[in-house]
Structures are given as structure tokens and as C-alpha cells.
């Protein structure tokens, strides 16, 4: 199973536990607990990404409670805090865009996965060919990668701008804690969303070396088939298994094995997409309230 790092902030941001003063509001202490839980995850698999998304949703639910407190509302209503509040709202809208776009991409790709599964099952009974649906699946993957690249660029832009935000003037104790909470939450949100996007597009982590170009050429010539390795995640495994379907083989037994392998990998991927979609939908809904 491929693992990816949850926390990869710029060097200027230290990975650490946070601790707020004991006299902080109970909601702030809950947020501290949620942030430290998320920060403790050094590496994640597909199943843990889903757990992390749920944890992020819980974090934002706690932050919503904190922002709704009369003490918070009173502090933020001051005119000299207007610029900071606007920057806060702008950041939330960007997170919503990334969550929404990623959720939509996952949904579309999941639909193509299920359609391909259905076609493969029928093809085993000799009902129809699979070429068109394999092309549709590949196309949906390419479209998802394009959206992911856009979201990655937006995350990078947001990360670079964190240190440039204008802190509120004349901070009370409560407001100073709020500023710190939101800063930590922004960093953990960026890291979590980056981990999800890298899982969905692992090629962003891998340079295109000559070794892989050579293997690709051999595969196209039908000399070798792609091999599913233990270090691949569900998305990579499905890609290899589906890719093998495009290379005809004289043996019916081998063709049947390739279809069975593709069905197995696609079923695993479908489960991953289902979990990701649920997590993103929950996060999107909470951030949008």
C-alpha cells in the first residue's frame, strides 16, 4: 500500500503539538485536541485519508462553534478587524472551491469506474467489447488529474499567503487565541487536502525517468504487461490492471485473468472513492454553513 505524508509544510512551519492557555474557552481546547490528533498522523494510506477528512470536518465544526460565540462575534465586529475578517472569509471560500472541485472529480471518476465494472462483467459472458469504456475511464482519470493540478496550484498559493495575512489590531486574549487557532487550522487543512490530491494523482510525486519510458514502450509493443506492485495505492493498481486490458492476448485464460484482476482492483478503488466522496461532502457542508 502506498503511503504519503500528511504533514509536509514549508520549512518555516514546524510540525508540533499546540497548547493553548488553560483559561481558554472549552471550544478552543476541543480545537486544540482535534488539531493535535491530525498532526500526529505522520503517514497515511487510503483508509486513513478518509479518517483524516472526517477529522478535518470535526475540526471545522468546532471552529464554527468558536466563531459563533458572542465573545468572538463581539471582537470581530470591530471595524478595525474588517480586513482580517475578509481575508478569513476569502480563505474559507477557496477551501470550499477545492473541496467542491475535488468531490466532483471523484464522483465523475467513480461513475466511470462503476460503468467499466459493469461492462467487464458482461464481457465475461461475451456480451460486448470493452474498448470504449476503457477509453472513457482513462479520459475521466485525465480530467481528474487536470482539476487536481489546478487545486494543487491554489493550495500552494494559499500556503505562501498565510504569513502575509494581516493580524487583527488590539487583540484581546480571546481574539489572540482565535488568530492562532485559525492559523493552525489553515496549515492542517492545506496539508490534508494536499495529501488527498497527491493520492488521487500520484504522478505529481514521480519524475518521468527513462526507465519508465522504456517500460512504457515495451508494454505498447505487447512484450510485457504492467505489474501491480505492493507499493501502489488503489488508484495506481487499477490503472495498471485496466491498462493491461488494452493489450490482446491469444490465450482466453489470460484474458479472463486480466478481466478478473481489473474487476478486483476497480472494486477496491470504488470503495476508496466512496469514502473520499463522503468525507469531502461532509467537509464541504460544514465549511459552507
ZAMARGU-4260 file (C-alpha; in steps of 0.2 Angstrom, whole numbers, plus 5000, padded with zeros to 4 digits):
<rodrens>
0) 5000/5000/5000 | 5007/5017/4995 | 5009/5029/5009 | 5010/5048/5009 | 5015/5061/5021
5) 5001/5071/5029 | 5012/5084/5036 | 5023/5092/5023 | 5023/5111/5027 | 5036/5123/5021
10) 5051/5124/5032 | 5045/5139/5040 | 5031/5130/5048 | 5036/5117/5062 | 5026/5101/5064
15) 5022/5102/5083 | 5008/5100/5095 | 4999/5115/5100 | 4994/5120/5118 | 4983/5135/5122
20) 4982/5143/5140 | 4972/5133/5152 | 4959/5148/5154 | 4955/5146/5136 | 4937/5143/5131
25) 4932/5124/5131 | 4928/5125/5112 | 4946/5131/5110 | 4953/5117/5119 | 4942/5105/5109
30) 4950/5113/5093 | 4967/5110/5101 | 4964/5092/5103 | 4957/5090/5085 | 4972/5099/5078
35) 4985/5088/5088 | 4976/5072/5083 | 4978/5077/5064 | 4996/5082/5067 | 5000/5066/5075
40) 4997/5057/5058 | 5014/5056/5050 | 5010/5044/5036 | 4993/5039/5029 | 4986/5026/5017
45) 4969/5027/5008 | 4959/5022/5023 | 4967/5034/5034 | 4964/5048/5022 | 4946/5045/5024
50) 4948/5046/5043 | 4958/5062/5041 | 4944/5070/5031 | 4932/5066/5045 | 4944/5073/5057
55) 4945/5089/5047 | 4926/5090/5046 | 4926/5089/5065 | 4939/5102/5067 | 4929/5114/5056
60) 4913/5110/5066 | 4922/5115/5082 | 4929/5131/5073 | 4911/5135/5068 | 4906/5134/5087
65) 4920/5145/5091 | 4916/5158/5078 | 4898/5158/5084 | 4902/5163/5102 | 4896/5180/5107
70) 4913/5185/5113 | 4920/5180/5096 | 4906/5190/5087 | 4909/5205/5098 | 4928/5205/5094
75) 4926/5203/5076 | 4913/5216/5074 | 4925/5230/5077 | 4928/5240/5062 | 4947/5239/5063
80) 4946/5220/5061 | 4937/5221/5045 | 4952/5217/5033 | 4957/5202/5043 | 4939/5195/5043
85) 4938/5197/5024 | 4954/5188/5022 | 4947/5174/5033 | 4931/5173/5023 | 4941/5173/5007
90) 4952/5158/5013 | 4936/5148/5018 | 4929/5151/5000 | 4945/5144/4992 | 4944/5129/5003
95) 4926/5126/4998 | 4931/5128/4979 | 4945/5114/4982 | 4933/5103/4991 | 4919/5105/4979
100) 4930/5103/4963 | 4939/5088/4971 | 4922/5080/4976 | 4915/5082/4958 | 4931/5075/4950
105) 4930/5060/4962 | 4911/5057/4958 | 4914/5058/4939 | 4928/5046/4940 | 4919/5034/4952
110) 4904/5034/4939 | 4916/5028/4925 | 4924/5015/4937 | 4906/5008/4940 | 4902/5008/4922
115) 4918/4999/4917 | 4915/4986/4931 | 4898/4983/4923 | 4905/4981/4906 | 4918/4970/4911
120) 4906/4958/4920 | 4895/4957/4904 | 4911/4955/4893 | 4915/4939/4903 | 4898/4932/4896
125) 4903/4938/4879 | 4890/4951/4878 | 4900/4966/4872 | 4918/4974/4869 | 4926/4985/4882
130) 4937/4997/4872 | 4925/5012/4873 | 4923/5010/4891 | 4941/5008/4895 | 4944/5024/4885
135) 4930/5033/4895 | 4939/5028/4911 | 4956/5034/4905 | 4948/5050/4900 | 4939/5053/4917
140) 4956/5050/4925 | 4965/5063/4914 | 4951/5076/4918 | 4953/5072/4936 | 4972/5075/4935
145) 4969/5092/4927 | 4957/5098/4941 | 4969/5091/4954 | 4984/5101/4946 | 4973/5117/4947
150) 4969/5113/4965 | 4987/5110/4970 | 4992/5127/4962 | 4979/5135/4973 | 4984/5126/4988
155) 5002/5132/4985 | 4996/5150/4983 | 4986/5149/4999 | 5001/5142/5009 | 5013/5156/5003
160) 5000/5169/5008 | 4997/5163/5026 | 5012/5173/5033 | 5005/5188/5023 | 4988/5189/5031
165) 4985/5205/5042 | 4983/5200/5060 | 4969/5210/5070 | 4974/5225/5079 | 4971/5227/5098
170) 4969/5209/5101 | 4961/5203/5117 | 4966/5187/5125 | 4951/5178/5117 | 4955/5185/5100
175) 4973/5182/5100 | 4969/5163/5104 | 4957/5164/5089 | 4970/5170/5077 | 4982/5156/5082
180) 4968/5143/5081 | 4964/5149/5063 | 4982/5149/5058 | 4985/5132/5064 | 4969/5126/5056
185) 4974/5133/5039 | 4990/5124/5039 | 4982/5107/5044 | 4969/5110/5030 | 4982/5113/5017
190) 4992/5098/5022 | 4977/5087/5022 | 4970/5092/5006 | 4987/5091/4998 | 4989/5073/5004
195) 4972/5069/4996 | 4976/5077/4980 | 4993/5068/4979 | 4984/5051/4982 | 4972/5055/4968
200) 4987/5060/4956 | 5002/5050/4962 | 5011/5055/4946 | 5014/5073/4953 | 5027/5065/4965
205) 5036/5055/4952 | 5048/5062/4939 | 5047/5055/4921 | 5063/5044/4920 | 5070/5035/4906
210) 5067/5018/4915 | 5048/5021/4915 | 5048/5027/4897 | 5057/5011/4891 | 5044/5000/4901
215) 5030/5010/4893 | 5037/5007/4875 | 5039/4988/4879 | 5021/4987/4885 | 5014/4996/4870
220) 5023/4983/4859 | 5015/4969/4869 | 5032/4962/4876 | 5027/4964/4894 | 5011/4968/4904
225) 5011/4981/4918 | 5013/4973/4936 | 5004/4978/4951 | 5016/4981/4965 | 5014/4981/4984
230) 5019/5000/4985 | 5005/5005/4973 | 4989/5013/4980 | 4972/5008/4974 | 4972/5021/4960
235) 4988/5015/4953 | 4984/4997/4954 | 4968/5000/4945 | 4977/5010/4932 | 4989/4996/4928
240) 4975/4982/4928 | 4964/4992/4916 | 4979/4996/4905 | 4983/4978/4903 | 4966/4975/4896
245) 4971/4985/4881 | 4984/4973/4876 | 4976/4957/4867 | 4982/4940/4871 | 4980/4924/4861
250) 4975/4914/4877 | 4957/4916/4883 | 4963/4910/4900 | 4975/4925/4902 | 4961/4937/4895
255) 4949/4931/4908 | 4963/4933/4922 | 4966/4951/4916 | 4947/4955/4917 | 4946/4947/4934
260) 4961/4957/4940 | 4954/4973/4934 | 4937/4970/4942 | 4946/4966/4959 | 4956/4982/4958
265) 4941/4993/4952 | 4930/4987/4966 | 4944/4992/4979 | 4945/5009/4970 | 4926/5011/4970
270) 4926/5009/4989 | 4940/5022/4991 | 4931/5034/4980 | 4915/5031/4990 | 4924/5035/5007
275) 4933/5051/4999 | 4916/5057/4992 | 4908/5055/5009 | 4922/5064/5018 | 4923/5078/5005
280) 4904/5081/5005 | 4904/5082/5024 | 4918/5094/5025 | 4910/5105/5011 | 4894/5105/5020
285) 4902/5110/5037 | 4913/5124/5029 | 4898/5131/5019 | 4887/5134/5035
</rodrens>
